[in-house]
Amino acid sequence: MNWEGPNYLHSAEWHEIVSSRASEIGSLIPCLRKQVMTAAHRVLIEFLGMQKRSFFRWIFPALLGLLVGFLALALAITSESTLPVPLVSLFSPGLKVAELVMPGAHESLAWTFGWFLRIAIGVNAMFYFAIFALLSYLVDGRRSEKS
């Protein structure tokens, strides 16, 4: 065994990293040492699995929702006059929400347009995040039923 840090001990026998106190306890009772190392290894594996799940459940749908929301707003702004209002509201709800929320105060054009875009992109991102998060939940739920 060799030290790799001040608080960790690497065991070439089990190829695991455990705390130094576990090795002290394990030297007294050999079977307890193996159980402590196996439990630490199991917790580490579960933690790494949870990180992957949280990325695909929360972060990836949020990034994808932001991108698709921005693109949907760009498409809705360019084709708002040719498409029916319910269709525009369906694929870009942020556009209509921003039209309703913008105050009637007369500010500068840059201020008004900046807040209009912030509101519209934010609402679209939340809308598409909800859709993609629901899809990832359903896909993950079906995957866990099979295994």
N, C-alpha and C positions, 0 to 999 in steps of 0.2 A: 504494500500500500504506500502511496505517496501523497503529499499535501499539494493541492492545487490552489489553495487560497487560505485565508486565515480561519475560515469557519467550515470548510468543506473537505471531505476526504474522498478520494477516488479509489474504488476497489476494482482491481483488474480482474478479480474473480467473478464479479457480477456485472461489471461495466455500468455502474450506476453512481450517481453523486448523492451522498447523504450528508446529514449534519455530523459534526464531530462528536456530539453527545450520543447520537445513535450508535456510533462505533464503541463508545465507552460502555454503554448498556449492553451492546451486543457481545463484547468481549467477556462479560460475565455469564451470559446465557446465549450460546451460539444459535439456537433455534429462534430466539427473539430477534436477533440481529437480522436474520433473513426475512422475517416478517416485517420488520420496520423498513428495510430496504425495498421490499416488494410493495408495501403500502405507499411509500414515497414515490416510487416509479409509477404506480397506478394513478395517483393524484396528478402527477406531471402529465401523463398521457391524457387524462380527462380534461385538464386545463388547456392543453394544446388543441384538443378537439373542440372545446368551447370557443376558443379564439377563432377558429375557422368558421364555425357556425355563426358567430356574431358578425363576422365580416359579410357573409353572404345573406344574413337576415336583416342587417341594419345599414351597414356602410355602403355596400354595393348598390342596393336599391335607392339610397339617398343620392349617390353620385349619378346614377342612371336617371333618376327622376329629375335632377337638376338639368342635365343635358337635354333630355327629351322635352322637359317643360320649356326650356329656352327655345328649342327648335319649333315647338308647337306655337309659341307666341310669335316667332318670326313668320311662320306660315300663316297664322291667323291675321296678323297685321297686314300682310301683303294681299291677302285674298278676302278681307272682311267685306268689301263692297260687292263681291260676286257670289259669296256663299250665303245661305240662309242663316239667320241669327241663331236658331237652335243648334245647328251643326257647328258653328264657330264656338258657341258656349260649351258644346260637348267635348271638343278636343283642346280647347284653350279657355278654361273657366277663369283664369287669371285676368284675361283681357276685360271681361265683363265686370268682374269684381273691382278691378282698378278703375273702371269708368264710374262705378257707383260710389267708390270710397273717396276718390279725389275731391278735395275741398273746393268750394266755390271761390275761395279767396284768390285774389289776383297777385300771384307771385311772379317771379321771372320765369321765362320759358324753360330755362335749364333746370330750375328747381322743380317745376311742375312735371316736366318730362322725366327727370331722374326719379322722382317718387312714383310716378306712373309705372316705370319699368321695374322698380324694386318690388312694388306690390304685385304686379302681374307675374313676374318671374317667380316670386316667392309662393304665390298661390298655385301656380302651375307646378312648381317643384313639389309642393306638399301633395297635390292631387296625384301626380304620377308616382311619387314615393309610396303613397298609400296603395296604389294599384300594384306596384312591383313588390312591395313588402308582403302583400296578401298572396301574390303568386309564389314568392319564395317560401312563405309559410306553408302553402298547400303542397308545393313540391317536396319540402322537407318532411312534412307530415306523412306523405305517401311513401317516401324513402324509408322512414323509421318504421312504418307498418310492415314493410317487406322484410326488414332485417330483424 
